[in-house]
Amino acid sequence: MPENDRVFNVYVEEEMKKSYLEYSMSVIIGRALPDFRDGLKPVHRRILFAMYELGCFWNKPYKKSARIVGDVLGKYHPHGDTAIYDSLVRMAQEFSLRYPLIDGHGNFGSIDGDSAAAMRYTEVRLAPVSALMLDELDKEIVEFTPNFDNSLEEPSILPAKVPQLLLNGSSGIAVGMATNIPPHNLGELIDALKYMLDCRISNEPEDPAQIRSFIKGPDFPGGGLVVGTDGIDEYIATGRGNVVTRGKYTIEKDGNKTRFIITELPFEVNKAEFVQKVANLMKDKRLTQLSDLRDESSREGIRVVLELKKDAVPERVDLLLRRHTQFQQHFHVSMLGILYGVPRTLPLRDVLATFLDFREATLRKRFALELRKHEERLNVLNALVIAIRNIKRVTEILTASSSMDDASARLVENFGLNDRQVEAILEMRMRSLVSLEVEKLTKEVEENKSEIERLSAMLADPNRIRVYIRDELVEVARKYGNPRRTQILKDDGRGEDDDEQFIEDKEVMVVISKNGYAKIIPSSTFKVQGRGGLGVASMNLKRDDYISKYFTVRTKQRVLLFTNKGRVYSIPAYRLPEEKRQGGGENLSLLLGMGADELVTEATALPAIQEGVSFIIVTRRGRIKKMVTSQFVTIRSTGKMFIKLAEGDSVVAVRPVKDTDEVLIASDSGRAVRIRSASVRAMGASAGGVRGMRLSRGGRFVVGMEVLRPDVPFTLITEHGHGKRLNPYEVRLVGRGSGGVICYRVTDKTGPLAAFTTGTTDQDVVVSTSTGQTIRTPAERLPLLGRVSSGVKVIRLKSKGSGVIAAEAIIKEVAPAEAEDEAEQ
């Protein structure tokens, strides 16, 4: 073929789409996500199959890990040897898997994060429980597919007898999706499966509450505590949820000394790093209740000893450990897996049902295979019986025949035999004529008839297969079941009110960054500046991040965090990390268990419950809603929906208001409405609000909402970096639902209005662009102009395709008190 005929011109964007999609599906299906049926990722399935092929059974000698890795790499899994060995190691770690599938001999790492020894030193064999995955492995029972080079075949699924995915859990990051499934107790899963089988047998509907009663929640290999059942209920019902895990401790008294003994840690917490974190807290004087710290852990289990000072309260130490270390963790459950080649998120009941369907299908194939083998054997046995009963005639036919074909034809003619029966007679040995052998043959005929009858009945009645599965599960529970290790607490065990008795009620400043990092700092760190404002605390932030929210609260006061998805979270201020002035804070999404695409839109202290104080909520599509403060007093740890959003809509702003207040709402078309908050009636949490602003005359979405304050102008910034300040009272008062009046004359040069915020002379305006650029400028640099003005160029954008997407007005950052004192010296 000529060279030019092998060169094709293609559009790079089309090739990128096609190639990236192929890569994504390869990662999703071929590497990162487990199959719901056998609960394994491809690499784990290939490791088990390779060990099965090598005969590395639990009752056989160990084999070098390098041999297993080599077989898996060369035959089935053409990826890195390190990845294969790491997977093999994890399958042998008792602190990683609730029911390890591999029995390891040698150094396989530790809970301290120590690495396993090199694969040339360690040895492995299949653990006894792995028999539940491999016992029925046969090409006619499960599907086999060609390996990567078509030289061998491997099973695409293993004939699991138990729901391995829920037994040991799974975690993995694919492309655009991730799975995180906790392990569960074998006995509890089998109780739930038995109930579901009974419902199938009696053809009765399942009761979700009954299934929930059997499965208490996750059962982690290292034990620990699960605090609260809301997250468990959520992931059992939907496949997603947030489970709070906590370590376990005991108190030891020795004369005048009190010891705080940590015996269990949350799942996958590195003990060495935890101990180091506690040591650092002691060094930084943030855990002043401790006098000494020792790690006395051994093969018998974890034992981290915290020596308490005489005046220390153990409950206070527990609280501080939960706040500042990994002694309390959030396990974000996402039951995502592969269901018949498609990634799906399933609730727990559907995962169990998928396993039962798969198990029934596997047994039907197994019984059909056994039935065929018994029928084939009976066919041969019948021929042998005929031959023995007519041995003289058979002998005469054989001796009179001139060839094997002639003998076969005569046997068929005389006894009506088929080809397989003729073949069996011709292969029959003389010892079969011994009377004892004849009796064995007759007995075997009867046994085969009995098995054929039993298997035919099983295949004819699905309920017989279900009874078989039920009996099988009972035996599995008897052989491999063990007591639950993780204790489930229906609530915190010690409620928030109990925690508060150990908290000093002081004034602190809450500081939140644009990217969702939060902390609290004692207000005493800052002194009042010349204009009467507090200097904002510095934070160690990433380049594109900045402080966007800051306010003072009492430590026992609750902080409300409103997100763009219409959910509000409530957290006592003392639960936010208390850090030094330069501390970077903690990610709110991890602290609260927020969704991946959920962003904090507004944060405020819960105001005192009083008549006439409410929250005004405005959405991107111009909906407005009012809710009274009493509706935010009781909020679950998983948050609460405060508005019903239409598809594609999101929350733009949330502001506390009084009935006497007025608010201004602005759209991207440069129009604004000024309305009285009293014109919006209070609604329930499930309401979607009413029309606050009609998007007309080119308006696509609302860019912001602010409460009017005397002598406080507003700052308006356009997409192309033009801006101005505006006296909000220039916008006339209108009724709710109006299209508004011009507040900014938008042109092609200015681009649409992109951001709308306050802008006093003691504030800076921080502007974010679509390319990640963050620009900070004093608000006073923006001229105070009329509402029909187009403003002036105030921001120079670096990139040609860049545009303003948001703006925040923040107090000017000034030196904290301690920095000024040092400067004076």
Summary of the structure (lengths in Angstrom):
residues: 825
radius of gyration: 35.9
end to end distance: 83.5
largest distance: 126.1
contacts: 2659
relative contact order: 0.06
helix: 35%
strand: 26%
